[in-house]
């Protein structure tokens, strides 16, 4: 299959993408978070083709993207507390779980009684969703387990020959997937952190918001994956990632020691570090993940850097960690899964 890349703002591209969706085909498209791999959410065969293209296990639920709240009618019920959050964060990087109706195929929800809904904010994406008039089920547009794509070039790396069309909307603004919030099981609970933080949601709801225990650890065998990005190793480069915790000086010393030891043993090794520590690790091929004082900068850079590690053939990677607060919680969720939660303490 030939994979064509077109400008996401082009009326011709929007029209062709809409025709492909209506015909049960796949289209990769930009959002403010990451690029998505979309299909008509009401067409179970089209949805199954997403899993085939990604090599993704079918027991992982998908997010349904809409451009207008009216599209939710007949697809789901709106639980208490959702309206203020939609007013505050839609369109934007917040996904909410709602009780679903039978119109949503089991293939979208992995058989769960809830459906994840989101209204993206990127103008060309909203125009695409409006033009096609369909709810679009879409995970990130990468091969399963790989770092999520934040540019159209990333999508082409993984999806060339697998899908007919990639819409190029430039680099994604946020750089990490949306926050996933469950409002259907008692206290509001974040299943996957993102650009809309726990603190932001609490300010709107005026109540405490929980964070699922599995955000910073693997799911236990008896736990169900209620949200994308929970069960499997995700966001991972091909090399082995190790997170290094502890006092800053000790962390930098251990990262340097391990990196140089790996090189002496013939392995390509590097470090991921904050801007402030680039000079301290200059002989370890440091990759600048952003300032320790700017968690949104770290979030924006993370996936692009993880993909560059593969281009450079890195076999072992040692990474600093950021406090799991604000957007830092989302960063540590992604880094933890990229490392399969392999962590050492300095």
JOTA-V618408 format. One record per residue. N is the residue number from 0. RES is the residue in one small letter. PHI is phi as a letter, one per 20 degrees, with the letter a starting at -180 (* if undefined). PSI is psi in whole degrees, 0 to 359 (none if undefined). Layout:
n = <N:N>
res = <RES:RES>
phi = <PHI:PHI>
psi = <PSI:PSI>
//
This chain:
n = <0:1:2:3:4:5:6:7:8:9:10:11:12:13:14:15:16:17:18:19:20:21:22:23:24:25:26:27:28:29:30:31:32:33:34:35:36:37:38:39:40:41:42:43:44:45:46:47:48:49:50:51:52:53:54:55:56:57:58:59:60:61:62:63:64:65:66:67:68:69:70:71:72:73:74:75:76:77:78:79:80:81:82:83:84:85:86:87:88:89:90:91:92:93:94:95:96:97:98:99:100:101:102:103:104:105:106:107:108:109:110:111:112:113:114:115:116:117:118:119:120:121:122:123:124:125:126:127:128:129:130:131:132:133:134:135:136:137:138:139:140:141:142:143:144:145:146:147:148:149:150:151:152:153:154:155:156:157:158:159:160:161:162:163:164:165:166:167:168:169:170:171:172:173:174:175:176:177:178:179:180:181:182:183:184:185:186:187:188:189:190:191:192:193:194:195:196:197:198:199:200:201:202:203:204:205:206:207:208:209:210:211:212:213:214:215:216:217:218:219:220:221:222:223:224:225:226:227:228:229:230:231:232:233:234:235:236:237:238:239:240:241:242:243:244:245:246:247:248:249:250:251:252:253:254:255:256:257:258:259:260:261:262:263:264:265:266:267:268:269:270:271:272:273:274:275:276:277:278:279:280:281:282:283:284:285:286:287:288:289:290:291:292:293:294:295:296:297:298:299:300:301:302:303:304:305:306:307:308:309:310:311:312:313:314:315:316:317:318:319:320:321:322:323:324:325:326:327:328:329:330:331:332:333:334:335:336:337:338:339:340:341:342:343:344:345>
res = <x:x:x:x:x:x:x:x:x:x:x:x:x:x:x:x:x:x:x:x:x:x:x:x:x:x:x:x:x:x:x:x:x:x:x:x:x:x:x:x:x:x:x:x:x:x:x:x:x:x:x:x:x:x:x:x:x:x:x:x:x:x:x:x:x:x:x:x:x:x:x:x:x:x:x:x:x:x:x:x:x:x:x:x:x:x:x:x:x:x:x:x:x:x:x:x:x:x:x:x:x:x:x:x:x:x:x:x:x:x:x:x:x:x:x:x:x:x:x:x:x:x:x:x:x:x:x:x:x:x:x:x:x:x:x:x:x:x:x:x:x:x:x:x:x:x:x:x:x:x:x:x:x:x:x:x:x:x:x:x:x:x:x:x:x:x:x:x:x:x:x:x:x:x:x:x:x:x:x:x:x:x:x:x:x:x:x:x:x:x:x:x:x:x:x:x:x:x:x:x:x:x:x:x:x:x:x:x:x:x:x:x:x:x:x:x:x:x:x:x:x:x:x:x:x:x:x:x:x:x:x:x:x:x:x:x:x:x:x:x:x:x:x:x:x:x:x:x:x:x:x:x:x:x:x:x:x:x:x:x:x:x:x:x:x:x:x:x:x:x:x:x:x:x:x:x:x:x:x:x:x:x:x:x:x:x:x:x:x:x:x:x:x:x:x:x:x:x:x:x:x:x:x:x:x:x:x:x:x:x:x:x:x:x:x:x:x:x:x:x:x:x:x:x:x:x:x:x:x:x:x:x:x:x:x:x:x:x:x:x:x:x:x:x:x:x>
phi = <*:e:d:d:d:c:f:f:e:f:g:f:f:f:f:f:g:f:f:f:g:f:e:n:e:d:c:e:b:e:c:f:e:b:f:d:d:d:b:g:f:e:d:f:f:f:f:f:f:f:f:f:f:e:m:d:f:f:e:d:f:d:d:e:d:c:d:b:f:f:f:f:f:n:d:b:d:e:f:f:n:f:g:f:f:f:f:e:c:d:f:r:e:c:d:c:e:c:f:e:d:f:f:e:f:g:f:f:d:l:m:f:e:d:c:e:c:b:d:f:d:f:g:f:f:f:f:f:f:f:f:f:m:d:f:d:e:b:e:f:e:c:f:g:n:f:g:f:e:d:c:f:f:f:f:f:g:e:d:g:n:d:c:e:b:c:e:e:d:n:f:f:f:e:n:c:f:f:f:d:d:d:d:d:c:n:f:g:c:e:e:b:f:b:f:e:e:g:f:f:f:f:f:f:e:m:b:f:d:e:d:g:g:f:f:d:b:f:f:f:g:e:e:e:e:e:b:g:m:d:e:d:g:c:m:e:f:f:f:e:e:c:e:c:d:p:f:g:f:f:f:f:f:f:f:f:g:f:f:f:f:f:f:f:e:n:d:f:c:b:c:d:b:f:g:f:d:g:f:f:d:f:e:d:l:f:d:f:e:o:f:f:e:c:f:f:f:f:g:f:e:g:f:f:f:g:f:f:f:f:f:e:m:f:d:c:c:d:c:f:c:d:g:f:c:l:f:g:f:f:f:f:f:f:f:g:f:f:e:l:m:f:c:c:d:e>
psi = <133:134:119:141:130:157:124:340:352:129:324:316:319:318:315:319:318:319:320:316:315:333:6:20:172:145:134:134:155:152:176:343:286:173:139:155:104:152:160:116:343:0:102:326:321:318:318:330:338:312:321:317:323:341:38:136:138:358:20:116:159:163:137:125:133:162:345:143:332:335:340:343:128:354:329:168:148:111:164:138:346:322:312:326:323:320:322:323:357:135:147:184:48:125:137:144:128:150:131:163:176:350:335:119:150:331:334:321:3:32:4:158:0:157:139:125:142:148:99:158:345:130:314:330:319:321:320:313:323:318:316:334:17:148:133:118:130:119:185:149:58:163:144:131:340:162:140:149:133:3:161:329:322:318:316:323:319:329:0:129:355:335:157:334:136:125:123:110:14:183:144:143:313:308:352:154:164:156:136:122:129:118:10:357:50:233:138:132:128:120:329:119:154:210:334:112:167:315:322:317:319:324:325:315:337:28:166:140:130:159:125:139:332:359:322:25:164:154:141:158:328:355:141:148:105:348:155:149:17:317:316:165:128:164:19:134:175:330:169:122:134:128:139:118:160:191:143:310:317:322:312:320:318:320:315:314:311:318:312:325:318:319:320:333:10:12:144:122:151:178:149:122:165:155:320:343:8:318:325:337:29:333:12:24:61:141:122:110:4:178:141:342:4:86:331:327:318:316:317:325:338:305:324:318:318:324:325:330:323:319:328:355:30:134:327:137:130:130:138:164:159:148:134:61:149:223:342:331:318:319:314:330:314:316:320:315:326:328:4:33:29:114:139:154:129:none>
//
